[in-house]
């Protein structure tokens, strides 16, 4: 097994690491990645409500993993969203018989020869099966959207594997068309704005109709007992992308977590009932593509930095298995791909560490999330947000965090020669990729240290790193945004630099550096997974502005005037956010709240 495949598989599989998966040594590289996360204050203890409503909702809302209003015969939730409600089941469906052999089908062989145009072959394949509207959206996905979703780091998942599977799976094809229609809507809207023309929703309605068909196909496949885990994982990825592009962060996060738990249960040999599936041999048969597993490692990071309902046991097991693989990291990396794969292991391991030390009561958190004035907004509760209200920790945890920071330093040394070589080369995409990893490396050091900070002034020690993050980001953004014509944010599946710039905007108190970071966010028009640049730009600006009240521009901000974000309720679809911030004063903690719209 080659180094890249090992790293991707272990990133997604604690079971693989338990079996001693390792990555052979290579040649050289250097930096790292991290995003910001916040904590919030605990609400008063409440008795946990029952969740029977989840079981009695309409079929369509169940598939979308959103709360149903249970209006009959058709729920208003579906009607408002613009898709058809499939109504309600009169009785629970008979659970299909499960056998180990039915769970996963072997992956398909790749189409065509290397010199054959993949896009042309797919276009010809569907030429007689798609009408003009569907065909144009499908082709737009193949020629533009798939590449945009990939962002800087290439992956065959969106450009080859997903279209390939759509040949045999109509629900995948409908999802591709839906994503393409959203991209078409954004592109045409951008051109209409430039020309001063009124907007239309034709492509949006087409996207919703195709998405509805895709959801029905997924539901039918489940009802028919098609227990193909590979297809189920791809379905999760497609729903995650569509809901995020539309601005439904909470629904996207729920599907991401669902897919991650499916993969976790499979790789650990357990299903939801605790029954052994006998999958250890299947794992060694390499039934999952490297890029598919890599996508779920990225999803793991997205969930860790957003709404994460997984137990401490899951975080502990993932942390331990990733640490075993990281221990075999080479002294030098041979490629940007290898450097990035090891970095993703380090990054997600570090966030599993942060989550495992939070000690929050997930049942209580989940109950508090329902108490929101906005339906289906992403409501991050007290205790969930990293770097908020940090407390002193036991010496054992501090020692562990030091070991993880040493891993970052080792990774930086292993990538140094590679990054120096890329800096003098002609491949702009690889240069930008290396720069993104360097930004993330600096952020990761700050995040790990910040987990133990009990004052805001402690962050001032990282003034040099904050400035470097902004300077690097100023070279990255022009490349990322080049040739993009859409009105909606350009969607990237991977986390890149948005979270890093938010960290600078909220934690750096050098006025000039902080303002540069906020202005970059306002100008970037990108959405990296659940991280939307415009929304976090408004959040960082609000924190800066309330800290500067009564002070001259550029003045030093004393500890008692500094705030940190302690509660977030974001509704991207309606472009609004309810924020809470905490200020530590001599008299105790003080709270500020605001509602932002954009």
N, C-alpha and C positions, 0 to 999 in steps of 0.2 A: 504494500500500500504506500503511495507516495506521500510526501509531507503535507501537501495542500489538502488531500482528501482526509488524512488523519485529523488535521486541525479542525476542519469543518465538521467532521462527524463527532469528535469529542466535544466540540462547542455545544452541540445539541444533545449529547447523550452522556449522562452520568454512568450508564451501564458500560459504555465503551471504554471510558477511562478506568472503570473498575477492572476491566479485563487487561489493563496495561497498555492501552494505545499510546504510542509515542510518536514524536516527529523527529526525523533525522536532521542532522545539522547541515548548514549550508554556508551562506556567505555574508551579507552585511545590511544594517539598517538603523532606524532611530526613533521615533516618538509615539505619542499616545492620544487617547480620547476620553472625554467625559462630558456629561450633561448636568444641568442643575435640577435639583429636586428640593422640595420644601416640606416643612413640617407644619402642623397646625395644632390648635389647642383642643384638648378633649372637652367635649360637651358633657352635660350632666348625664349620669348613667340612666339608661332607659331599658325597660323590658323589651326584649327582642320580639318584633312582630312576626306573625306567621307569614309564610310566603306561598300560600296556596294559590294566590292570584297568578303566579307564574305558570302553574299547571293548568289553569283554566282559560288562558288567553287564546286568541285566534291562532291559526296555524302559521300565518305569515309573520306575525310578531314574534312567535317562538323561533322561527328560522333566523330572523334578523337580530334576535336577542335583545329586544326592546320591550318596555312595559306596555301591555295592551290595556285599552280602556274598557274592553269587554262589552262594548255596545253591540247589540244583536239586531238584525242578522249580520251586519257588516260593521266592523269597528271603525270609529272615526279616525283613529290613529293612522290606519292604512290609507284612508281616503284623503286625509290632509297631506300625507307624504307623496301621494300621486301614484300609488300602486294598488292593484286589486286585492281585496281581502278574500282569503280562501275560506273564511268562516271557521266553524268550531267542530272539533271531533265529537261525535255523539258518544263514543266510548274509546277507552285507551286502545291503541293498536296492539295486536299480538306481537310480542317480542320475537324477532326472527332467531332461529337457531344459530349459534355461533360456533364456528370451528376455526382452529388455528390457521388452516390452509386458506380460508376465505378472507382473512384480514387484509392482505396486501398482494397486489399483483406485481410481477416483475416489471421494471421500467422498460419503456419502449426503446427500440433501436433508433438512433438518430437518422433523420431523413437525408437522403441525397448525398452526393459527393461534396467534398470541400469546395470545389470550384463552382458548384451549382448555386444559383441565387435562391436562398431560403425564402425570402419575401416573395419572389416571383412564383416559386412553386406553390406556396400557400395561397397566393392570390388566384392562381389558375385552378387550384384544387376546389376553391369555393366559388369560383366564377359563376357557375351555373346554379349555385344553391343559395346565394344571397341576393336580395333586392338591392337597388341602387343605394338607398340610405344605409342599410346594414353594411354593404360592401365598402362604402367610403369610410365608415367609422372603423371597420376592421383593418382596412389598409392604413388609416391614419395611426392606429395603434401600432401596427407593425413597423411603419417607417419613421415615426417620431416619438410616440408616447412611451413605448417600451424602453427606448434609449434614455428618455428623460427620467423615467422611474429609476433606472440604474444609477443616474447621476455620474459621478466620476469613476467609480469602481465597476468595471465590466462584469456582467453575469449573464450566463446563458438562460437563466430562469425565465426572464420576461421576454427575451427576444426569440428564443427557440423552444424551450420546453413547454411553456404554457400554450403557444399556438399549436405545437405538435399534439398535445393532449386534446386540444379542442376538436381535432378531427374525429375522435371517437366519443367525446363527451359534449353534448349540446349545451349543458349548463355552463361549461367553460367558455364555449364560443359566445354565448349570450353575454357573459360577464366581460369578455374582451370587447364586444361591440358596445356595451354600456360604458366601459372606461373610455373607449375611443370617442363615444358621443359626448361625454363630459369634456374631454380635451377639445373636441370640435367646437362645443359651445363656448369654452373659454377663449379659443383662438378667434372665432368670429366676433365675439363680444369685444375683444381688444381692438379689432379692426374697425368695428362700428363706432367705438368711442373716438378713435382717431379721426374718423370721417364725420363725426358729429351726428350719427344716425341713432335712432331709437333702438333699444335692445329687444331681442325676441327670446322665447323660451322653447322654440321648436326642438332643438337638439337636446335640451334638458329633459323635455317630456319623452323624447325617444330613448334617452339614457335610462330613465326611470322604468319605462316599459320593458326594456331589455333586461334590466336588473331584476325586475319582477319575474320574468321568465327564468332567469338564472336561479333565483331563490326557489322557484317551484321545482326546477330540475334537481336541485340539491335535496329538497325535501322528498321528492319522489324516489331518488336514489337511496335515501336512508330508509324510506318506507318499504322499498323492495328488498331490503336486507343486503345491499351491496357494501359489504364491509371492506372497502379498499382504502386503507389508511393514507396511502400516497395521494389519492384523489381528494380525500377529506382535507388533508393539509393544504393542498393547492386551492381548494374551495375557500378555506379560511384566509389565505393570502389575498385572493381576489376580492372577497368581501371587505377585508381590511383596507385595501387600496380604495375601493369605490366609496366606502363610508367616510374615509379620511378626506378624499378629494371633495366630497360633498360638504364636509365640515361636521360630520357626526362622530366626534372623537370617542364618546363613551361606547357607542355601538362597535366602533372599530377596535377599541381596546378589549372589549368583551370577547370578540372573535379571536383576537390575537392570543389572549390567555387560554381560550378553549383549545386552540390548535397546539399551544405549548404543552398543555396538560395531556392532550392525546399523545403527543410525542414522548413526553416524560413517562407516562404510564406504560407505553409500549416498550421503551428502552429499559425500563426497570422491571419488565416482565409482569406487570400488574395492570388489571383494568379497574374500573370504578368499584367493582364488587370485591376487589382483592383476589380475584381468581388468576391463577397463572395462565398466561397465554402461550408459554413455550416459545418465546421469540428470540432467545439468545442465538440460535443457529441462523434465524432469518437475518439478524443484524449482520452477521459475518458474510452473508450472501450479497451484501452491497445493493440492496433494493432501492436505496434513495440516492438521488443525484447529489453531488457535492454542493452545487449551488442552491438546491432546495434546503439542505441542512443549514447552509450559510444564511439563508433568508430567515430561518427560525432563530438562529443565534441573534440576528439583528432585531427580530421581534421580541426576543427575550429582553434586550436592552430597552426597547420602547416601553414594554410593560413595567419593567423595573423603575423607570423614570416617570411613570404615570399612575394609572389605577391598577394596583397589583393586589389580588385577593389570595395569592398563594400562601401556603403555610410556612412556618419557620423551618419545618422539616425539609421541605422542598428546597428552600434557600441554602440550608446547611449542606444538603447532599450535592447540589450543583456546585457550591463553593469548593467542597472537598475534591470532587472529581476533576474540576478544572485546574485546581492547584497541582494535582498529580501530573497532568499533561504539561502545564507550564514549567514544571521542574526539568523537562527534557528540552527546553528552548536552546537552540544553537547559539554559539558565540557570535556568529555573523549570519545575516540573512542573504539569500541568493536572489530574492525578487520582492517586489512590492506586495505581491499577493501573499507570500509567506509571512512577511512582516505584519501585514494587516490581520491575517488570521490569528497569529499569536497575540497581537494586540487586542483583538476582539475577545479572546479568552481571558486576558488579564482584566479588561474593562468590565465584562459581565461578572467575572468572579468578584471583583471589588464591590460591585453594586449588590451582589447577593450577600456579601459580607455586611454592607451597610443596612440592608433590609433585615438580616438575621439579628442584628443588634438593636433594632428598634423596639422590639417587645410590645408591639401594639396588639390590641384585641380585635382581630379581623371581623368577628361577628358584630361587634359594636360599631366598627367603622362602616361596615356594609349597611347597617341600619341607619346611621347618620347620613349616608349618601342619599337616601330617599327623601330627606328633609330639605328640599330645594325648591325655590320659587319657579324654577325653569325646568320644564319637562326635558328629560334626557340630556341635561347639561353635564359636563364632566366636573363632578363635585369632589375635590380632594380635601379630605378631612384631617383633623388634628392628629399628628403623629405620623402621617404618611409622607410629608414633604421633607426631603433631605435638606440638611444645613439650616434647619429652623429650630430654635430653642434647644440647641445641643447641650448636653449635660456631661459632666465629668464621668469617665468610664473606668471600669476595673483595669488594673495593670495588664492583665492577660489580653484584653482587647487592644490595648495600646501597642503591646508587643506584636500582635498579629498584624495590625495596620502598618507597623514599621516594616515587617517582612514583605508586605504587599508593595510598599513604596520602593523597597530594594528591587523587587521584580520589575518595576517601571524603569529603574535606572539600568538594570541589565538589558532590558529591551531597547532602551535608548542607545546603549553602547553597541548592541548587535545590529542596529539599523544605521549607525553613523556613516559607515563607508558607502553603503547603498544610497543613502540620501544625498551624500556629497556627489556621487556619480550621476544621479538623476538630475541634480541641480545644473550640471554642465551639459546635459543631453538635449536632444531636440524634441522629445516627447512631452508636450505641454500637459497632457492628461495625467501622466505619471508625476510630473512636477507638482501639480495641484493636489493629487492624491497624497503625496508625501507631506505637503504643507498642511493638509487637513489632519493627518495623523499627528503632526507636530503640535498643532493647536490643541488637539485632544489630550496629548501627553501632559501639557502644562496644566490643563484644566483638571486632569485626574489627580495630580499632586495636590492641587488646591482643595479638591473635594475630599480626599482622604484626610488631609490635615484638618479641614473645616468640620469634620464629624466630631472633633474633640474640642473645638473652640467654644468658649462660653462668653466671649465678648465679640462685638463687631470690629473693634479696632485691631483685633488679632489678624484680620485679613490684610492689613496694611503692609505686612511683611512681603506680600506677593505683588507689590506694585510693578516690579520689573516684568513679571509673568503676565500681568494684565495688559501691559503695553504691548508685549510681544504678540499676544493673542489677537489684539486689534490690528496690529501691523500686518500679520500674516493673513488675516481675514480680508483686509483691503486688497490683497493680491488674488485671493481665491474667488470672491464674489463676481468680479467681471467675467471670469471664465465660465462660472456656473450659469450666469444669466445671459450670456451671449446668445443671440438669435432666438430668444424666447419672445413670443408675440401674444401670449395669453393674458386675459384680464384677471382670471383667478390665479391664486398662488401656484407657482410651478411645483408639482408634487415630486418629492424624492422619497423612495422607500427607506433609505438609510439615514440615520442621524449623522449630521455633518458638523456645522459650526453655529447653528442658531442657538442651541442651548449654551454654547461657550460664550457667545456675545451677550446672552441674557445674564450669565454669571458676572461678567464684567460690568454690565449696566446696573446690576443690583448690589454688587459687593465691592466694587472699586470706588474709592472716594476721591480719586484724582479727577477733578471736574472735566478737564480736557479729554482725557482717555475715556472716561465714562461716557461723555457726550458723543465721542466718535463711535463708540460701540452702539449706542442707541440710534444714532443716525444711520448706521449701516443696517440695522434691523428694519428701520422704517423704509429704507430704499430697496430692500432685497426681494420682496414679493416671492418668497419660497416657503414651502411647508415640508419639513423633514419628518415624515411619519406624523405623529401627533403634535410636533413642535411647529407652531405657526409663527413666522417671524413678526408679522404685524401685531398679533395679539401680545406677544411677550415684549415687543417694543413699547407698547402702551403701559404694560405693567412696570417695566424698568423705569420709564419716564416718571410715572406716578411716585415710585419710591424715591427717586432722585429729587423730585420737586418738593415733596413734603419734608425731606431732610434739609433742604435749602431754605425753608421758610425762616425769615428773619436774618438770613446770612447773605453776605455779598457773594457774587459769583466767584468761584475759585477759592473761597475761604475754607479753612480746615473745619471738618465736621466732628464735634466732640462725641464721645460714646453715648451720652444721654440724649442726643438728637438723632441718632441713627435708628433706622427701622429695618426689619426683615419681614419678608412676606410669610404670613402664617396661615392663610386660608385662601383657596382659589376655587371659584366656580365659573367655568368657561363654557360659553355657548357659541362656538365658531359659526354655526349655521346662521344665527341671527346677529353675529358680530357684536357680542357683548360679554362682559365679565364682571363678577362680583368679587372684590378683593378684600382681604383683611390683612393688616400689618401690625406688628408688635414692636414697641419701643421699650427698652430696658432703662428705667430711671431709678434714682435713689429711693423714690417712694414706691417702687414696684413696677410691674409691667403695665403699659398703657396701650390701648387698642385704637386703631383707625380703620375705617371701612370706606369703600367707595364703589360706585358702579361705573364702569367704563363702557362706552360704545364707540364704534368706528365704522 
